[in-house]
């Protein structure tokens, strides 16, 4: 397995149409259905990067900016932003399109984390991510802070050990 892979190699695009069975009583896409689609498109990106079976470790920062209406075409774009030992952060962006009105709008963004596993379900090492574009570099650089925040919130890391988080708040040790 390669030790490094370009971020763009994991890029995945998935397109769905909002049908009546996908909607709530306001004729908008149900949040749970969208989260399912987010999980699927992100898992595919993580599999492309790792060439392994992947499992969802966390779903966070799902921003519900705009509702998606019945009949809209939904495009979900995902890409691995950074990898750690066996885990990978994946960024997903959602665009809803009203084709008859010729209107597109970015409706949601999210970060999911996946872990690559072997046939026995044990975590396995994944390749390093190599970012190239300014957006890929920005996501790559922010991934360590987001990871530390996830670890602190899940009580798997002590807040005082989250060095990257301290740096964004300019927190220094008292003298």
N, C-alpha and C positions, 0 to 999 in steps of 0.2 A: 504494500500500500504506500502511496506517495506520502512523504513527510509534510508536504505543503500543497495546498490547492488554492487557486484564485477564487475569490468570493463569487465572481460571476458564473463559475461552473455550477453553482447550486441554484441559480436563478430558475424559478418556477412560476408559470402563469396558469391560472385555472379560471375558467369562465362558467358561470351558472346563470340561470334565469329565475327570477322570483315568481313562483307559481302560487295559486291560491292556498295550497296546503302548507306553504312556507310562511304564511302571514298571520299576524295577530288580528284583533278586532278592528284595528285602524287601517287594515290593508297594507301594513308595513311588514318587512321581513322581521321575523322573530329573532331576538338576540341569541337564543340558543342555537338556532339554525346557522346563523352567521358564525358563532363560535365553533361549530362543527366544521364548517368550511375552512375557517382559519386553521384549525388543528390539522386538517387533511393537507392543505397546501404547504404548511410549515413542515409537516412530517416528510413530505416528498423532498423538499429542499434539504432537510437534514440527512435523508437517505442518500441523496445525490452527493453530498459532501463527504459522508463517512463510508459509503458503500456497505452499510450495515443496517440491521434492523434497528429501529429507534423507538424509544418510548417517551411520551410527554412527561417532563419533570415539572414544568410550571407554565402558567399562562398569566401574563401580567401586562399592565399598561395598555389595556384594551380601551381605546378612546372612542366613545360613541358620539361622533360629531354631528351626523345627519342621519335621518331615517332613510331607509331604502324602500321604495314603493313597489307594490304588486306590478309585475310586468317589466321591471327594470332588469337590465343585463348587468351582472356583477362580475367584475374582474378582480381577482386576488393575485397580487404579486408578492412572492416571498424570496428571501435569500439569506443564507447564513452570514451573520455579521462577524462572529468571532467564535473560536473554539477554545476549549480548555482541555483538561485531560481526556475525559470521555463525553463531556457535554458540549453542546453547541447552542448559541443564541441565534434565533431566527427572527428577522423583521418582516412584517407583513403589512402591505398597504392595500386598501380596498377602494375601488372606483366603481360607482354606480352610474349607469348610462340609461337615459331615457331616449331610446333610438328615434321614435317618431318626433320628439321635440328637439332632437339633435343637441342634447345636453348631457355633459359628463360632470361628475363631482366626486372629489375624494371624500369618502365618508368615514373611514376608520383606519386606524393604525394600531399595531399590536406587536409585542415582543413575546415569543414563546421560547422555552428552553427544552431541548431534547437530550437524551442520553443514548449513546450507541451501546448496544449490548450484543453479546455473543449468543450462540444457540441455546445456552443455559440461562440466559437472562442476566448474565454478569456484565458489568460495565467494561467497555473495551476502548482502547486509545483511538483517537481520531486525528486526522491531519490538521495542521495549523492552517489558519485562514490568511490569505494574502490579499489585502484590500488594494485597489488601484485608483478608483475615482475619488473625488473629494467627498461625495456622499458615503461611499464605502469606508473611507478613512474615518469620517466623523462617527459612523456607527461602530466601527471597530474600537475607536478610542473610548467611546462612551460605554461599551459593553462591560468593561471591568467594574465601573461604578455601579451599573445596573445589577451585575452579578453580586457584588458585595451587599447592595441594598436587599436583594432577594434573600441572601444568606442571613443577614441581620434580622430581617422580618420573620424568617422561619426559625429563628433562634439557633441556627447552625454556625453562626459567627458572632463573636462578641463585638458590640459597637466600637469599642476602643481598638479593635484589630482591623477595622475597615479603613485602611489608610487612604484609599482612593476617595472615599466619601468625605473624609476629613479635609482633603485637599480642595474640594469644591466649596466647602463652607469656610475655608481658611481657618480651620481649628488647629490650634497649636497647643502644645503642652504648657501648663502654667510654669513660670520660672520661680 
